[in-house]
Amino acid sequence: MKILSVSIVLLLLVGFVFQSYSSYVDSTSFDKRGEMIDIGGYSLYVEDTGTGKVTVIFDAGMGDDSSVWNKVVEEVSQFSRVITYDRAGLGWSEESPHDRDSKAIVAELHSVLKDKDITGPIILVGHSFGGVNMQRYALTYPEYIAALVLVDSAHEDQIDEMPQTNSLQKYLFKFGRWAAPVGIPRLYLSNTNPEEKAKKSTTKHQYTSLDEAEYFPRSLSELNELTPNYGDMPLVVIARNKASSEIDKTKTRDLVWATLQEDIATRSTDSTIIFSGARQHSIHKMQPEIVVEAIRTLVKKL
C-alpha cells in the first residue's frame, strides 16, 4: 500500500511538472497576433483583422477559444472587419472574478467593443453556447446590431427537451478537466490545430470551461426570461443535419435538435435556416464555407 501511495504521488508530481513546463512553452511558442484589453482589473485577448464598413464579431462554443474560427476568419476578413476574442479565463485571456454566465460574458464583450470604439453596423456570429451569448448581446445592446448568425446555437429549452447523455460520459468529461493540473487534457486534445490545443490545455482554460458549464442552465434561463425576438433583424440559423421534416422519427436526438433550431429561426421576420447535411456540431470547423457564405450574403445586404 505504501509503495502504491508513493507511486501515485510521484505520478501526480511528474504530471504537474509536465503540465507546468508545457504551459510555459506554449505561452511563448505562438505568435499572439492580437492585443490584451483591460476591462476592469483583468484583460481579454482580442484579435482585430480585416477592414470594411461592417464589423463581424465571433464568439465560440463552450470550452472553445477564438482559434476555432480561424478557417472562417481567414475568408471573412477579406471583405469585412473581424473581431475574435477569448472569453475571460479561456485561451490567452485572463480570468474574471465574475460568474461565468452569459450575462457577465456579454457585459465583458461590450466593454471590449467600447474600448475599441466599435459602433456599427455589427454582425454577431455565435456557435453553440456562443450563440446564447450573441442572442443576449443583440437583446441587450440592439442599437448597433445589424444581423445575427447562429451556428448550431444552444437553445434555452434544450436541457428539458433533449435526451440526456450517458452519465458515465459526463463524469469522464469532467474528470478530464479536473485533472488539468497534471496534464491529462494534453493526452486527448486533438493535434489538428496546435494553437488551439495549446490554448485549451491550460488549467485555467479547463477550469473556466467547468465554470461555464456550471452556469449554463442559468444562462439559458436568463435568455428565456428575455423572450428573444429580433423583429425584422436579419437572422441566419445554421444547423447540423437536416430539417425536422426530413429526419427519421426514431432518431429522437436529431429530431428534437432540428425542431429547436427551427424555433430559433422564428425569432425574426427576416430569417433563413440552413441545414449542413452533416452530423458535426462544429460546422464552422468542418464546413466553414457555409458560415462564410452566410456572412458574405449579409454583408452585401448592409
C-alpha positions as CSV (number, residue, x, y, z in Angstrom):
1,M,0.0,0.0,0.0
2,K,2.9,2.4,0.9
3,I,4.6,1.7,-2.5
4,L,1.3,2.3,-4.3
5,S,0.8,5.6,-2.5
6,V,4.3,6.7,-3.2
7,S,3.9,5.8,-6.9
8,I,0.7,7.8,-7.2
9,V,2.3,10.8,-5.6
10,L,5.2,10.5,-7.9
11,L,2.9,10.2,-11.0
12,L,1.0,13.3,-9.9
13,L,4.2,15.2,-9.3
14,V,5.5,14.2,-12.8
15,G,2.2,15.2,-14.3
16,F,2.2,18.6,-12.5
17,V,5.8,19.4,-13.7
18,F,4.9,18.2,-17.2
19,Q,1.8,20.5,-17.3
20,S,3.6,23.5,-15.9
21,Y,6.5,23.2,-18.3
22,S,4.3,22.6,-21.3
23,S,2.1,25.5,-20.5
24,Y,5.1,27.8,-20.2
25,V,6.4,26.5,-23.6
26,D,3.0,27.0,-25.2
27,S,2.7,30.6,-23.9
28,T,6.0,31.5,-25.6
29,S,5.7,29.4,-28.8
30,F,2.8,31.0,-30.6
31,D,2.6,34.4,-32.2
32,K,-0.1,36.4,-30.3
33,R,-1.4,38.5,-33.2
34,G,-3.9,40.3,-31.0
35,E,-3.9,42.6,-28.1
36,M,-4.8,42.4,-24.4
37,I,-7.6,44.8,-23.5
38,D,-8.1,45.7,-19.8
39,I,-11.8,45.7,-18.9
40,G,-11.5,46.5,-15.2
41,G,-8.6,44.7,-13.5
42,Y,-8.3,41.8,-15.9
43,S,-7.6,41.6,-19.6
44,L,-9.1,39.8,-22.6
45,Y,-7.2,38.6,-25.7
46,V,-8.7,40.2,-28.8
47,E,-7.8,40.0,-32.5
48,D,-8.8,42.7,-34.9
49,T,-8.3,41.9,-38.6
50,G,-9.6,42.9,-42.0
51,T,-11.3,46.2,-43.0
52,G,-14.8,47.2,-44.1
53,K,-17.9,49.1,-43.2
54,V,-19.3,46.1,-41.4
55,T,-17.7,44.6,-38.3
56,V,-18.2,40.8,-37.7
57,I,-17.8,39.6,-34.2
58,F,-17.4,36.0,-33.3
59,D,-18.0,34.0,-30.0
60,A,-17.0,30.4,-29.7
61,G,-18.8,27.4,-28.1
62,M,-18.3,26.2,-24.5
63,G,-14.8,25.2,-23.8
64,D,-13.5,26.7,-27.1
65,D,-11.3,29.6,-27.8
66,S,-11.2,32.1,-30.7
67,S,-8.8,29.9,-32.8
68,V,-11.7,27.6,-33.7
69,W,-12.9,30.4,-36.0
70,N,-9.6,30.5,-38.0
71,K,-10.9,29.0,-41.2
72,V,-13.9,31.3,-41.3
73,V,-12.0,34.4,-40.2
74,E,-9.4,33.9,-42.9
75,E,-12.1,34.3,-45.6
76,V,-14.4,36.8,-43.9
77,S,-11.5,39.2,-43.2
78,Q,-11.1,39.6,-46.9
79,F,-14.3,41.5,-47.2
80,S,-15.1,42.8,-43.6
81,R,-13.5,43.8,-40.4
82,V,-13.4,40.9,-37.9
83,I,-13.2,40.8,-34.1
84,T,-12.5,37.5,-32.4
85,Y,-11.7,37.1,-28.7
86,D,-11.1,34.6,-25.9
87,R,-13.7,34.8,-23.2
88,A,-12.3,35.5,-19.8
89,G,-10.4,32.5,-18.4
90,L,-10.2,30.9,-21.8
91,G,-7.3,30.8,-24.3
92,W,-4.9,33.7,-23.8
93,S,-7.4,35.8,-21.8
94,E,-7.1,36.4,-18.0
95,E,-9.5,35.0,-15.5
96,S,-12.5,37.1,-14.4
97,P,-13.8,37.5,-10.8
98,H,-17.4,37.3,-12.1
99,D,-19.7,34.3,-12.5
100,R,-19.3,32.6,-15.9
101,D,-22.9,33.1,-17.0
102,S,-24.0,34.7,-20.3
103,K,-25.0,38.0,-18.6
104,A,-21.4,38.6,-17.3
105,I,-19.9,37.4,-20.6
106,V,-22.0,39.8,-22.6
107,A,-21.0,42.7,-20.3
108,E,-17.3,41.8,-20.8
109,L,-17.7,41.7,-24.6
110,H,-19.4,45.1,-24.5
111,S,-16.5,46.5,-22.6
112,V,-14.1,45.3,-25.3
113,L,-16.2,46.9,-28.0
114,K,-16.4,50.2,-26.1
115,D,-12.6,50.2,-25.6
116,K,-12.2,49.7,-29.4
117,D,-14.9,52.3,-30.2
118,I,-16.8,49.8,-32.4
119,T,-20.3,51.0,-33.1
120,G,-21.9,49.6,-36.2
121,P,-23.1,48.1,-38.4
122,I,-22.2,44.9,-36.5
123,I,-22.9,41.2,-37.4
124,L,-22.8,38.9,-34.4
125,V,-21.8,35.3,-35.0
126,G,-22.0,32.7,-32.3
127,H,-21.6,28.9,-32.1
128,S,-23.3,26.7,-29.5
129,F,-23.0,28.5,-26.1
130,G,-21.6,31.4,-28.0
131,G,-25.0,31.6,-29.8
132,V,-26.7,32.1,-26.5
133,N,-24.2,34.9,-25.7
134,M,-24.7,36.6,-29.0
135,Q,-28.5,36.4,-28.7
136,R,-28.3,38.0,-25.3
137,Y,-26.0,40.7,-26.7
138,A,-28.4,41.5,-29.5
139,L,-31.2,41.9,-27.0
140,T,-29.2,43.9,-24.5
141,Y,-27.4,46.3,-26.9
142,P,-29.6,46.3,-30.1
143,E,-28.7,49.8,-31.3
144,Y,-25.6,48.8,-33.4
145,I,-26.5,45.2,-34.3
146,A,-27.4,44.8,-37.9
147,A,-27.6,41.0,-38.2
148,L,-27.2,37.7,-36.3
149,V,-25.7,34.4,-37.4
150,L,-26.2,31.4,-35.1
151,V,-24.2,28.3,-35.8
152,D,-25.9,25.3,-34.2
153,S,-26.7,27.5,-31.3
154,A,-27.8,26.2,-27.9
155,H,-31.5,26.7,-27.2
156,E,-32.9,27.7,-23.8
157,D,-35.2,24.6,-23.8
158,Q,-32.6,22.0,-24.7
159,I,-31.9,20.8,-21.2
160,D,-35.6,19.8,-20.8
161,E,-36.2,18.7,-24.4
162,M,-33.0,16.9,-25.5
163,P,-32.5,13.2,-24.4
164,Q,-29.9,13.1,-21.7
165,T,-26.4,11.9,-22.5
166,N,-24.8,9.0,-20.7
167,S,-23.9,9.8,-17.1
168,L,-20.6,8.0,-17.4
169,Q,-19.6,10.1,-20.3
170,K,-20.4,13.3,-18.4
171,Y,-18.2,12.2,-15.4
172,L,-15.3,11.2,-17.6
173,F,-15.5,14.5,-19.4
174,K,-15.5,16.4,-16.1
175,F,-12.7,14.2,-14.7
176,G,-10.5,15.1,-17.7
177,R,-11.0,18.8,-17.0
178,W,-10.5,18.4,-13.2
179,A,-7.2,16.6,-14.0
180,A,-5.8,19.5,-16.0
181,P,-3.2,20.4,-13.3
182,V,-1.4,17.1,-14.1
183,G,-1.7,17.4,-17.9
184,I,-4.5,14.9,-18.7
185,P,-6.2,17.1,-21.3
186,R,-2.9,17.2,-23.3
187,L,-3.2,13.5,-23.8
188,Y,-6.6,13.6,-25.6
189,L,-6.9,17.0,-27.2
190,S,-6.6,17.0,-31.0
191,N,-3.3,18.0,-32.6
192,T,-5.1,19.2,-35.8
193,N,-4.7,22.8,-34.7
194,P,-1.6,23.1,-32.4
195,E,-2.5,26.7,-31.3
196,E,-6.0,25.6,-30.3
197,K,-4.5,22.6,-28.3
198,A,-2.1,24.9,-26.5
199,K,-4.8,27.3,-25.5
200,K,-7.2,24.7,-24.3
201,S,-4.6,22.6,-22.4
202,T,-4.0,25.2,-19.6
203,T,-5.5,24.5,-16.2
204,K,-7.1,28.0,-16.4
205,H,-8.9,27.2,-19.6
206,Q,-10.1,23.8,-18.4
207,Y,-11.4,25.1,-15.1
208,T,-13.1,28.0,-16.7
209,S,-14.9,25.6,-19.0
210,L,-16.2,23.7,-16.0
211,D,-17.4,27.1,-14.6
212,E,-19.2,27.9,-17.8
213,A,-20.9,24.5,-17.8
214,E,-22.0,25.0,-14.2
215,Y,-23.6,28.3,-15.1
216,F,-25.0,27.1,-18.4
217,P,-28.5,26.4,-17.0
218,R,-28.6,29.9,-15.6
219,S,-27.5,31.4,-18.9
220,L,-30.3,29.6,-20.7
221,S,-32.9,30.6,-18.1
222,E,-31.8,34.2,-18.3
223,L,-32.2,34.2,-22.1
224,N,-35.6,32.6,-21.8
225,E,-36.7,35.4,-19.5
226,L,-35.8,37.9,-22.1
227,T,-38.3,36.2,-24.6
228,P,-35.9,36.5,-27.5
229,N,-37.4,38.3,-30.5
230,Y,-35.4,40.2,-33.1
231,G,-38.1,41.9,-35.1
232,D,-37.0,42.3,-38.7
233,M,-33.3,42.0,-37.9
234,P,-31.7,39.6,-40.5
235,L,-31.1,36.3,-38.8
236,V,-29.3,33.2,-40.2
237,V,-29.6,29.9,-38.3
238,I,-27.0,27.3,-39.5
239,A,-27.8,23.9,-38.0
240,R,-26.3,20.4,-38.3
241,N,-28.1,17.6,-40.0
242,K,-31.4,18.1,-41.8
243,A,-34.8,19.7,-41.2
244,S,-37.1,18.0,-38.8
245,S,-39.4,17.0,-41.7
246,E,-36.6,15.0,-43.3
247,I,-35.4,13.2,-40.2
248,D,-36.3,9.6,-39.3
249,K,-38.8,9.8,-36.3
250,T,-36.8,7.2,-34.5
251,K,-33.7,9.5,-34.3
252,T,-35.1,11.4,-31.3
253,R,-32.0,13.4,-30.5
254,D,-31.6,14.7,-34.1
255,L,-35.3,15.4,-34.4
256,V,-35.5,17.4,-31.2
257,W,-32.4,19.4,-32.1
258,A,-33.7,20.3,-35.6
259,T,-37.0,21.4,-34.0
260,L,-35.2,23.6,-31.6
261,Q,-33.1,25.2,-34.4
262,E,-36.3,25.8,-36.4
263,D,-37.8,27.5,-33.3
264,I,-34.8,29.9,-33.2
265,A,-35.4,30.8,-36.8
266,T,-38.9,32.1,-35.9
267,R,-37.4,34.9,-33.8
268,S,-37.1,37.2,-36.7
269,T,-39.4,38.1,-39.6
270,D,-36.3,38.1,-41.8
271,S,-34.7,34.8,-41.1
272,T,-33.0,32.0,-43.0
273,I,-32.3,28.5,-41.8
274,I,-29.6,26.4,-43.4
275,F,-29.0,22.7,-42.6
276,S,-25.5,21.5,-43.1
277,G,-26.5,17.9,-44.1
278,A,-23.7,16.5,-41.8
279,R,-23.8,15.4,-38.2
280,Q,-20.9,17.6,-36.9
281,H,-21.7,20.2,-34.3
282,S,-18.7,22.3,-35.2
283,I,-19.9,23.3,-38.6
284,H,-17.5,26.3,-38.7
285,K,-14.6,23.9,-38.4
286,M,-15.8,21.1,-40.7
287,Q,-17.8,23.1,-43.2
288,P,-16.5,26.7,-42.9
289,E,-17.7,27.7,-46.4
290,I,-21.3,27.5,-45.2
291,V,-20.7,30.1,-42.4
292,V,-18.5,32.3,-44.7
293,E,-21.2,32.5,-47.4
294,A,-23.9,33.3,-44.9
295,I,-21.9,36.2,-43.6
296,R,-20.9,37.3,-47.1
297,T,-24.6,37.5,-48.1
298,L,-25.5,39.6,-45.0
299,V,-22.6,42.0,-45.6
300,K,-23.7,42.6,-49.2
301,K,-27.2,43.5,-47.9
302,L,-26.0,46.1,-45.3
